[in-house]
Amino acid sequence: MMAALAVLASPPAHAQTTYAPTQVNADAGSVTTIGHWQIQDEAKAQQSGAEISLTSFSTEDWYPVSGRATVMAGLLENGTYKNDVFYSDNLRAVQVPDSSGNLFVTSWWYRAEFTLSKDAAGRHTLLRTNGMIASADVWINGHLVADHADVAGAYPVHAFDVTRWVHAGANILAMRVHPADPRKSLSMGWVDWNPTPPDNNMGPWRGVDILQTGPVELSFPHVLSTLSLPDLAHATITVKVDAKNLDTVAHDATITGTVAGVPIQQTVHLAPGQTQVVSFSPSTTPELALNHPKIWWPVGMGEHPLYQLEMTAAVDGATSDRATATFGVRSVSSSLTKEGYRQFFINGKPVLIRGGGWAPDMFLRDDPARMDAEFSYVLNLGLNAIRSEGKLENKRFYDLADRNGILILAGWECCDKWESAAKTGGAPWTAADMKVAGDSMASEARLLRNHPSVIGFLIGSDNPPPQPIAKMYVDTLHAADWSLPIISAAVAKGTAEAGPSGLKMDGPYDWIPPSYWYADKLGGAFGFDSEVSAGADIPRLEDVQRMLSPQEQEALWKYPEARQYHASADWSTFAVLTPFDKALAARYGAPTNLTDYVAKAQLDNYDNVRAQFEAFNAHMDADKPATGVIYWMLNNAWPSLHWHLYDYFMNPAGAYFGAKKANELVHIQYSYDTNGIVLVNHTLDDVHGLQANIRVRNLDGSVRYEKHLQNVDLAGNHAQSLATLPAIAGLSSAYFIELDLASSDGKPVSRNVYWLSTRADVLDWANSNWYLTPLTQYADLTALRSLPSATSKVLATTRREGNDDITTVTLSVPASSKAVALFQHVSIKRGAHGNLALPILWNDNDVTLWPGESIVLTARYASQEMAAPVVEVSGWNVPVQSVPATASQGTDH
């Protein structure tokens, strides 16, 4: 886990700054990113690119924006919209044409000034675009460099030698960015995750770079490693790099460097304009056969060491260019189970993929601190994987995955131009589309292939691509030395080129009960489920209140049929929360107000998300094994009532802590299908001498069944049955199962509490559809409402560790308490009336304790020199209380 949690950056309310020109590093091999732009609607800047790209052109009244800003992100930077576009339905107003017409049906100009040093004389200057939505015409200093046919698509990387058009001093880059439409261009679409951004994300979303190089350029460094299995004792390293002569005369280039500490050197002769792939391997450099290499493992299975590659090209004794890469030594493979589902193996060991679907910011704003925090949440959740369905990220994302041991399943997205050729009635692709798609695949392959975290690429999502496109993708990947699994689609369909997908996408996406996950059909826990969840994930009350208007808040708990703008896209099935609301009222009782609704939703989300991951845990070694599950989704592109393990405000709620509980590395859990108790070990190490306590309690806390087990051994990477609960007479209509697992020396390992009903949820399987299975009977947990108020004692202290504060909270329920303290949630505020401390990493939360029990919780969050932190504790039947988290203090209620 990361040593510190960065404070999330907030975009400026209004960009007042006139930015200085981007100063280009003159060193050979340097890469300088354009730091900012000025942008303007073409309707208001009607001059030609030749004029706009001159230093004499005036940009008065243009918008200054960040170097990776889409048009909409740039307008938000400038405070263009008076109302928060993330609140209520304010975003709708952005889509209404202003007096000059709709802002986003015309092209927009991006203009930047960059300065070259006199020291750059004799060098080549390259302009590199890293993806453009949807396309752009590019000028430098009055000269057209490339038109929109050459710079098109969200993912292709293009480099242009612009040496003849630049000079020492001030230079002007201007780009006319053409409107985007994901139905017509290979850009990005948002399906039903949230409303479509008004500008369709038009702009240079991955930024633009200026490169300086000598006569020979190095590009696309690549490291291939082959690991000996099963002993992991040896690895062979192969290094490749493209060397290109940019001059009109021949050159000899000497390429030197180190890879994994091994020196490498080779001299090549390059004709004018020639590109040659330069390779190093044990046949040229015997030391590249490594003994006892450092092995990269996914989180929970081992460490994640990384190696470095550094290369320099020299011409006539002078440095011409440099290339670097980071890589890991590991083996990735996959095969199909006898049922036809994909099983991944890392370094020869089977791994149960437990992940979530990734969403970037809706406006593709670049926030390194937030991305760091999101990866810290993934680790804290106990997940080991992220799936990207389109919305593929930049290098920083994959670097974070590498360093933290998070597996990445990347792939193209569904439901827009990317998949139109695979759909009946979809628009066929043109030759231009095929070129953009091929360039996209080649660019992504070069970006991803060095990262040990990446374990495969899905060339289709809801549909596999048709044969010509599938062949193009596979051929392009193979040409890039792609050694990882190529997966036809996220559904159970295949292509001749990539074979059966081995994945399923059978729903649900809307509410079903926890017991659903243990079924042997549809979305039950068997095989590899590429995207699945029980739908609505309701944020905590403070977030509901800051994202919804008072009218929307009232509708949320009163009117199950009401459409919610923050549930899903307007047209979508999921724009209403009817199945969730109906189940919530039937199982927990009709909500009496918004606070009651949100409280009940937290119990339901925790219970359901935990069950989803636990069912896959329980079946990882079954005859019909579970091999992977991707929770739909990990996060949100904007504040949402649907599909997330943590919300847009990064305020962990019931869904988060349910997932965290289920994904403990060593874990004890209840199985709905067998009434059994199961132990799970996601590490590779065997555990010996475990102690387990099993209690079944009535609503009044009385123990109706108890069993203590000692000297339990648990093999690594394995799930095993521990016990089966017998039929128990005299249970209250709602009852509890309390599970405790400890090490041989008595230290806590895993604690898990379930609230169950003697009345079962009954699924109507015959009437299932693609997004849910209806019920003919709901469980009855309404008796939970009758719990008397519980007594809870809170002690809290805080200490500083680096840039973080660590708050320790001891919760205890005195033996004199009248009842269990159900689902206690702990949050931390910066002062009594301050904001919540977010992002925050808890070791546990949303905990349930009986009289006489206690638990110690810890939280890590970024320190701020402000008021002392205050711990706030609330619960299902526990009055809200606040305690300063300074010296040890406590309070009884």
C-alpha positions, 0 to 999 in steps of 0.5 A: 500500500502506498506510504501516503495518501495524497490530497485530491486536487481540485480544479481552479474555480476560474483560470486567471493565469496567462501561462508562460510558453512551454520551454522545450528541453534542448537535451538529445532524447528529451520529451517536453509535454505542452503544458497548457493551451489557449482554446476557442470555438471556431465560430468565434475564431474564424481565421485560417490555421496559417494565421492562428499559428503565427506569433502575431495572432492575438488570442484575446478572450481565448480560454487558458487551459491545461495541457490535457484538457478536453474542451469541456474540461477547459471550460470548467477550468475557466468557471464558464458555468455558474452552477456545478455541472455535477449537481442535480441535472445542471449538466442538461443546461450545458447541452442547450445552444447558446446565442451563437449556436451549440458550442460543440458542433463546431471545431475548436482551436487549440493554440500553444506557444513553445520555446526552443533553445539555441542549444537545439540547433542541429537537432531534430524536433518532433511533434507527437500527438498521443490521441485526438478526439475526434481528429485534428488539423495541425499547424506549426508557424503557419505551415500545415503539418498534418490534416485530420485524416492523419491525426484521428482517433482517441488512441493512435500515437503519431510523431511528425518531424517538424524540424524544417518549420521550427526555429530558436525562440518562440514557436506556435502550434495550432490544432483545429480539433474536429467535433466528436461523435462516438457513433461515427468515430473511434473515440469514446462513448459512455453508454449507460454509465452516466450522461454523455459529456456535452462535448463528447470529450473532444480534444488532445486528451492524452496531451501533445509532446515536443521531442528533441533528438539527433540524427538517429531516433530511438523509439518503442523500446520493448522487453520480452522475458521468458520465465522457467516454470515451475521453478522460476529459477531462470529467465531469458531477456530479449530487448528490442528498439526501433532505430530510425535515421532521420537524416538524408545521409547514412549514419552508423549508430552505436546503441548502448545501455543496461537492462536489468543491470546487464550492459548491452552494446551494438552498432548498426548502419542506417541508410537515409530514412531507414528504420531498423529493429535492434535486438539484444538477447542471450545469443548476442549478450549471454548475461541476458540469461538471468539466474534467480531473477526477481519475480513480479507477482500480483498483490497478495501472492508476492512482491512486485519488483521492477527492472529498468531498461536504459538505452542511448544512441550515439552518432559520431560520438555524440548522444543522439537519442535515449530510450527507457522502459520499466518491466517485470519478469513474470509469466502470464498464460490462460487456458479454458476449463472443461466447462469452457471458461478462461482461467489465468495463471501467473508464474504457473499459479492459478489466480482468481481474478477479483476486480472492478470496471474502471471509469475515468473522470467524465471530462477526462481531466488529468489528476495524478493525486486522485489516480494515486488515491484510487489505486490505494482504494483498490489495494485497500479493497483487497482487489487484484484486478481492474478491467478497462472497457475502453476509456484506456488510460495513460502510462501513469495508470499502468505504472501504478498497477505495476508498482502495486501488483494490480492486474489489468484486463484492457480492451475496446469498448462496446455500444458505439463505433467500436462495435458498430461493425459487429452489430446487425444493422450497424454501420460498416467500417470504411477503409479510414476506420480500419486505418484508425483502428489498426493505428489504435491497436498498434499504439496500445500494444506498444504502450501496454506490452512492457507492463507486467500488470497487463495480462490480456487484451479484449478485442471486443466487448459486448460483441466480438469483432467481425472476421476482417477486424478481428484478423487485423487486431490479432495480426497487429498485436502479433506484429508488436510481439504481443505475448499475452492472451488475446480475448475475442470478447467479454461475452461467451462468443469467439472469433476464428483468430482469437478462439473462444473468449472463455468469459461470460456476460449474463447479468445481473446489472440490477438488484438480486438477493445475496443468495443469487450468487451461489446459483449454478446458472446465469451470473452465478459464481462459476467461470469468469464473469466479465461484468456483473453486480446487483446494480444500485450502490447508494452513497452515504447521506452526505454525498446523496445530499450534495449530488441531488436536489431536495426534490430528487432526494425526496423522490429517491425514497418516496417514488421507486418509479421516479427517473433519477438523472444520477442513476444512469443515462436518461434513456436507460433501463437503469435510470430508475431504481425500482427493483432495488427500492422494491426489494429494500422495502420488502426486506427491511421495511418501507423507508420513512425518510431519506435518512432511513432509506440511505441507512437501509441501502448501506446494509443491503449494499454491504450484504450483496457486494460481500456475497458476490465476491464471497461466492466466487471465493467459495467456488474457486476450487469447485468442480465447476470452478469460479475463475474470475469476477469483475464487479460492475463497476469499480468507480464512477465517472461522475456522482452516481447512484449506480455501479460503484464500490466507491463513489465519485467523492471517494467516501467509502460506504456499504458497498466498499466495506462489503467488498473489502470484507469479502476480499481479505487475503485469509478469510472466513465466510458463510455460504448461502448455498450449503449453509456452510462455513468456508475458509479462503486463502488468496496468498500462496503460503499455507497457514497452520494452527488457525482457530475459528469461532462460529456463533448463531445468535437470535435478535436478542443476542442469545447464542442458539449455536456455537462451535469452536475449532482449533488447529485448522490448516489452510493451504495457500491459493485455496478455499476449503469447507470448515463446517456446516451449520445444522438446522437450528430450532427457535431462531428469531425471524431475523438472526445473525451469524458471527464468525471469528478466525484467529491465528495460532497465537490468538491474533485476529485474522478475519471477523464476519457478521451476517444478518439473515432471515428464516424466510428465504429469498425465492428467485424466479429463474424462468423469468430472468432477463439480461439484467435481472432475475425477479423474485416471487418471495423476499427475505424478511429482515424487518425485525431489525427495526425492533432492535433497542438502542445500543450502547457504544463506547468510543476511544480515539487517538491520532498520530502522525506518520510521514505526511499522513495521520493515523487515527486509531478507534476502539469501539466497545459495547459494554456488557450492560448494553440492551442490544447488539450495536449493528453496523457501526460506521466510523468517519473522521472529520477535520474539526467538529464542523469540518469536512470529512477526511477523504480519501481515507483507508480503513482496516475495517468499518461498518462493524457489528458488536455484541455486549461485551465485545470490542474492536480496534479500527485504524484509518490513514489519511492525508494530514492537514495543519487544521483543527484536530480530527474528530471521530464520528460514529453512527449505526443502525441502532446506535445514536450518533456520537463524536469524539476528538481523536487526540489523546485517549478519550471516550464517551458513553451513550 
